[in-house]
Amino acid sequence: MIANYIIERRSWIFLFLTQQLIILIIGYLDSSIPFTSMLYITFLTSVIFVLFFTFRYIKETKFYSKLHEWDNSLDLKEITLANSPFEKIVIEQFESQTEQLKRIATKNQLELNQEKDELMAWIHEVKTPLTAMHLMIERLEEGPLKSQIVYEWLRIHLLLDQQLHQKRASFIENDMYLETVNVKKVIYQEIKTLQSWCIQKGIGFEVNLERESALTDEKWLAFIVRQLLTNAIKYSHNSDINISSYEIDGRTVLAFTDYGRGISPQDIPRIFERGFTSTTFTDNASTGMGLYLTKKIATALMIKIEVTSNINLGTTFTLTFPKRNDFVDIMSM
């Protein structure tokens, strides 16, 4: 701050040094004036100037130091009250801009919440005809046409489900109930939902669960499993998907392994980023939101998610669930 203040007041310093130099030159050229007296005057005025400069530095930089430390939180209480007229002008402008920004932020938040509520209501409304459509599809005769219709219906259902959970994920902390969940039940329910798609692509499942329970939220776990199975089915063909569980250090570990196209090494660090699809494969149907939401929800549930993959060999996603003590530690903080 001292360096900035010296730069700001360099005109003062230059004027003072110029005056001192003129006094010394006059004392040197005019023999009628004792040069020693001129040196004394120069020294005395220099001391006065240094004291004045220090006083002004302390007084003026108090306001600007607070302004520099301000965290831009739209809270002006952290800034020291202005003393000089120019400081008051700055504060008045800040207060005006801050109030305007608060009004805009409030308006935008209200509009966003309204749009979110309208979208949630629309999704729930759409689910009713989708359910009716599914019942009508079930009455169709088995054949290629029915399989294709079921597949397209399932795509719409999964996209709506993803959109619904995307909106709900922003307040997942208020919509989470931790309990001992039957993982086997959740997995088989999701497999049943995706059964028609699996039959169409010739995909089977090999399930080997040594641990059938985990501490988590059932509905959010179902979404995570649904996203991982959807990805595995989407990028596999005529192969099995292995689902296994085991225990490590008292934690349940759940693994999903497919033998599809795999993920390139340069893409693995980015697959959980919002909107990321792939730099290796072209997939216009992918939204880049599934794994992003999966990671976001897993983090909220304290589930550690890891991935290993090789191109054209397959991919394994591993979920490591927390122990009960992990949640107790978080809640007590």
N, C-alpha and C positions, 0 to 999 in steps of 0.2 A: 504493500500500500504506500510506503514512503517513497518508493521509486516513482510510482504513478503520480503522487502528489508533487514531487519535484518537477516532473515533466509538465504537469498541468500549470505550475507556477513558474515556469522557466522565464517568462517575460518579466515577472517581478525580480527574479534573481539577476537577469541580464541588466535591467534598469539600475538596480542597486550597485552592481559591480561597475557599471559605466560611471555612475556618480562618484564612486570612490576613486576611480581612476582619474577623473577630471580634477577632483580635489587634490590628489597627489601631484598631478602635473602642474597645477597652478602653484602649489607650495614649492615645487622644485624650480619653476621658472621665475617666480616673484621673490626676490631676495629680501623684500621688506617683511615677508611673512615667515616666521620661524618654521622650518620644515618639521622640527620635532613636534610642534603644536599640531601641525596637519596630520602627522602620524597618530597622535593621541586622539584627535577627532575621528579619524578613520577607524581606529580600533574601537572607540566607544560606540560609534554608530553601527559597527559590525556586530558588536555584542547585542545591542538593542534589536538589530534586525534578526539575529539568530533566535533571540527570545520571542520576538513577535512571530517569526516563522513557525516556531515550535508550538506556540499557543494556537495559532490559526490551524496548524496541522491537526492538533488534538480536537479542536472544536469542529472543524469541517469534515474530517474523515469519520467521525463517529456515525453520522448518518449514512455515509456511503459504504462504510464497512458492513453495517447491518443490511444495506441494500445488496451488497456483494454476496453475503451469506444467505440471503433469502432463497428459499427452496422452490419458489414459483408455485406455491400451493394456493394462491389466491387469498391468502390470509395476511393482511397488511399489519396485523398486531405485532408481528415479529420485528417490524421496522421501527426504529426510534422516531419519535415525533420530530417533525421538521422545525427548524428554528429560523433559518434565513428565508427571505421571500422566494428565492429560486428553489429551495428545497420544498417549500410549500406548493409551488407550481408542479414539481415532480410528483408529490404525493397526490395532489388533486387529479392529475392525469392518470396516475396508477389506479386510484379509487374509481374513476370513471370507467377505465378499461376493464377493471376487475368486475365491477357490477354488470357491465355489458356481457362479459364472458360467462359470468354465473347465470345470467338470464338465458343466454344461448345454450349453455350446457344443460340447464334444467329443461328447457324446451326440447332439446335433442333427446334427452333421456326419457322424457314422457312419450315422445313420438316413437322411440325405439321400443319401449315397454308395450305401447299400444300395438305396434306392428308384430311384436313377439306374441302377444296374447291373441291377436287375430290369426296369426299363422298356426299357433297351437290349436285354436278352435277349428280352423280349416282342416288341419290334419286329422283331428278326431272326427270331423264330419265326413271326410273322404273315406275313413276306415269303414263306415257303415255300408256304403255300396260295394266296397271291396270285399267285405265279408259275404254279402249277398252274392256277389259275382263268383266267389270261391265255391259257395254251395251249388250254384248253377253249373260250374265247371265239373264238379264232382259227379253230376248226373250225366255227363257226356260219355259216349262210348270210348273205350280205350283205343288209342291210335296216335299216329304222328301229330295230327292236328291238336288233339287234347294236350299232348306233351308240350307242344310249342306254346299253346295258350297258357298252360300252367306256368311255364318258364317266364313268359312276359308278365303274368300276374305277380309272380314271385319277385321279379325285378322291381316292379312298382311298390310292392309291399316293403321290400328292404330299403328302398330309397326313402319312403315316407318314414319308416322306422328310424333310419339314420338321421333324418331331418328333425324328427321329434326329440331324439336324444341329444342332438347338437344344441337345441334350445334349452333343454333341461339341464345340460351339463354345466351351464354357467352358475347354477345354484345347487350343485350336487351335494354340498355340505348340509343343506337343509332337507335333502331328499335321500337320506342314507340311513339305513338301519343295519348295524353290524350284528351278525349272528353266525352260528355254525351252520353252514350251508351244505346241503347234499350235492356235491359237485357232479356225481354220476347222473343224478336226476336232471340237472340243468343241461348237461351235455346231450343226453338222449332226447330231451325235448327239442333242442336246437337241431339235432340231426333229423328228427322227424319233420320239422318245418322245412328243411332243405332236401327232403327225400326225393321229390320228383325231379329236381335239378340234378341230383347225384345219379339217378337212374338214367337220365338223358345223356349224361357225360360218361357213364360207365365207371363211376367212382364208388368204392366201398370204404368201410371203416373197420379198423382194428383197434379195439378199445381195451386197454390193460391198466386198470386203476388199482394201485396198491393202497393209496389213500383216497377215500371217497368223500372226505369232508374238508372244509376250509373256513377260516374266519373271514367273512366278507359280507357284502350286500348282494342278495340273490338276483334282483332285477338288473343291477348294473353288471354283475358277473355274466348274466345271460347275454347282455349286449356285447361284452368283450368276446365271449365265446362265439357269438353269432358273426362278429366281424372277422375273427381269425378263420372260422370255418368257411365263410363266404370267400375270403381271399384264396384259401387253399383250393376250394372247388373251382373258382374262376380261372385259376392259372394251372390247373391239372386236367388230365384226360386219361381215361382207362387205367387208373391206378388206385391204390389204397391211400387213405389218410390215417396215420397212426396217432392215437391219442393215449397218452400214458401219464401216470402220476406216481410220485414217490415222496419220500421224506428226507430232508437234509437239515440237520441241526434243529429239529423240532418244527420245521416249516414245511408246509405242503408245496410241492412243485408240480405244476401241470404243464405238459409239453404237447405241442401240436406239430406233427411232421408230415409234410406232403412231398411228392416226388414230381413236382411240376417244373416250370421254366426257371425258377430260382430268381435271385436278386443279385445284380452285379455288385462287386465290392465297393465301387464309388458311390452307389446309391444307398447302401446300408445305413450310413450315418444320417441320412436325410429322410428316411421313409416315414418318420413320425412328424415331419414338418407339415404344417397346414398347406394343403393344395399341391403337395409334391406327388407326382405320379412316377415317372421313370425317365432316365436319360438314355437307357439302352433299348427299351421296347416302346412301341407306339400303341397306346391304349386310349382311344377316344371316349370309351365308356367309363373310364375311371374318373372319380371326382377328387381324389387325393385327400379325402376327409375321413375315411374309415379308420386308418391306423392313427391319424392325428387324434381323433376322439378316443380311440382305444387307449393311447398313451395318457391322455389327459385324465380319463376316468381311472385308469390303473394307478396313476400317481395319487389321486385323491383317496383311493382305497388302500394306499401303501403297498400296492402290488408291484414288484420289480419285474419288468418285462424285458426280455433279451431275445435277440435273433441271430441265427447263424444260417448261412445260405451259400450255395454254389450254383453257378449258372448251369442249367439243364440237368441238375441233379436233385434239386429240391430245397426246401426251406423248413427250418424248425423255429417256432416261437415258444419261448419258455416263460411261464408265469410263476413267480415265487411269492407265495402268500405270507403275510406277516404272522407273528405269534401274538397272542393276546396281550402280552406284556408290552409289545410295541405300541399298541393303541393306548394302553394305560399311560405310558410315558408321554405320548403326544397330548392326551387329554389333560394331564397334570401340569403341563408347561404353561 
